Amino acid sequence: MASAPASTVRSGFVTVTAKVSIAVGVAATLYALLQVLVALLVLGQDEAGQVLAFLATQPVPAPALWVLAHLTAIAVGFLLACAAFLAVSVGLLRRQAWGWWGFVAFMVGGAAANFAGIAAIDALFDWIGALPHAPDTAPLLAELEALRTLSLAMLWTTALVFAVLHGLVVWQLCRPAVWAEFGMARPPR
């Protein structure tokens, strides 16, 4: 799809949002690239394979073993997602319709991922709590339960705050004047 006509007045909100997102996208892409390099250097060692082999003999949940066995692939996936976010942010700045659609998808997906992360962290605490423990670890278990409560409260709070913020950004991007900037005459469906 073509970009918006040159005669369309450009929204300051879209420009600022795109520029901030480009800065975040550059930082995240560089960070993800560093993660890939570290994963390639560290996880390629024999010791990493020995650790994974040992963990496979322990009562570790299958999803955790899968994550540990695929850390490099996960890091590459994160790098690709960061690069895609950077690309759609540039598309948003240039008022490309694909940039608008991609950016909205990242906003909605990012909000949903925050809630999915809550379930993953809760499952991690379940697994840690189910590990065998010695009788004298009662204070440690009480501290772990307090940490779980605090962590889940913080995760729910941040997930809700980001869902509201992302929702407000999407709402602003769905205004008719903004659609016109992207060459869209009607609201997206």
N, C-alpha and C positions, 0 to 999 in steps of 0.2 A: 504494500500500500504506500501511497505517496505521503510525503510530509504535508503539513498544513500549509495553506497558501501564505505567501509573504505578507499579505495585507491583514492577516489576523493579528489582533493585539495579543501579545504574549503575557501569560499570567506570571506574576512574580512568585507565586506559590510553587508553580511547576518548576520554574528555573531554580529556585533555592532548594527545593526537594531533590531535584536531579543533581545539582552540584554537591550537596551534602552526601547523597547516595554514591556519587562517583568517588568522593574521598573515602567513604567507608568501603566501597568496592575495591579500590586500590589497596588500602590497608589490609583488608581481609584476604585479597588474592596473594599479596606478598606473604602474609602469615601462613596461608595454606600452602604456598610453595615451600616455605621453610619446613612445614610439617612433613611434606612429601620427601624433602631431602633428608631430614632426620630419620624418617621411617625407612628410607632406602639404606641409610648408613647403619642404623642401629638394628633394625629387624632382619637385616641380611646376615647377621652374625650367627654362628653356631649356637651361642648361648641362648639366643631368643628361641630357637627351635627346641632346645632342651627344656626351657621353661614351659613352652606350650605342651611338650610331651608330658612333662610332670603334671601340669594342670589337667590334662586329659584323663589322668588316673584319679583325680580328686572329684569330690561331689560339687563340681562347678556347673551352674545352669548352662544348657546348650547354647542359648543366645549369647551368653558372656564368652564362651569358648569361640563361637563364630566371630564375634567382634575382635577378640584377641588374635585369631588366626588371619583376619582380613584387615588389619590396621592400615597397611599400605594402600589397599584398594579404597578403603574408607577415606584416607587422606587425599587420594587422587579425586575421588568423588566430591569431596569438600572443595578442592581446588577448582574443579569444573563448575560447581555451583557458584562459587565466588566470582569466577570469570564470567559466568552467565549473568549474574546480578550486575556486574560492572557494565556488561554490554547493554542490558536493558536500561540501565541508568543513563548511559550515553544516548540510547534511542529515545528515552524520555526527554532529555535535554534538547535533542534535535527535533522533537515533536513528531516522531515516527509512531504510527499506530501500533506496530509490533512492540515498540518500547513501552507504550501505555499498557497493552495487554500483559506483557511480561512483568512489568513493575507491579501491576495489580495482583497478578498471580503470586509474585514473591511476597507481597504484603499479606495476602490471605494464607498462603502456605507457611510463612514465618509465624504467624499467630497460631495456626493449628499445630505446628511443630513444637511450640512452647508447651502446649497442653499434653502432647504426646511424651515430651521429656519428663513431665511430672510422673506419668505412669512408669517410665523406665527407672527413675530414681527411687520411687516407692518399691518397685520390684527388687532393686539392688539392696535396699534396707531390709526387705523380707529375707533375702538370701543371707545377708550378713547375720541377721538375728537367728537364723536357723542353723548356723554353723555350730559344731560341738564346742562347748565351753566348760571351763573348770568351775567348781563351786565358788571359788573366791573372786569370780569376775562379776558378781552382782552389781557393784558400783559402776563398772565399765558398761554393763548392759543398760543400766539406768541412764547413764550419760549418753549412750547410743540412742536410746529412745527419745531423749530430750533433743538430741541433734536431729533426729528424724522429724520430730514435730516442728522444730525451727526451720529446717530445710524445706519441708513441704509448705509451711506458711509463706516463706519467702518465694518459693517457686509459684505458688498460686497467685500471690500478689503481683509478681513481675509478669506472669503470663496474662493476667487480667489487664494490667496497665498497658502492656504492649498490644494486646488485642484491641483495646480502646484506641490507642494511638494509631495503629495500623488501620482500624476502621475509619477514623477521622481522615486519614490521608486518602483512603479509597473514596470516601464520601466527597472530599474536595475534588478528587480527580474525576468524579462522575458528574460534575456540574456541566450544564449545556455549553457554557462558554469555554470550558476546558476541552470538551469533545470537539468543538469547532477548531481549536488549535491543532488537533490531531487529524483533521479532515473527516471527522465523523459527524454526520448530520443528525443521527438519531442516537438515543441512549444505547450503550452496549447491552446485549442480552446474555 
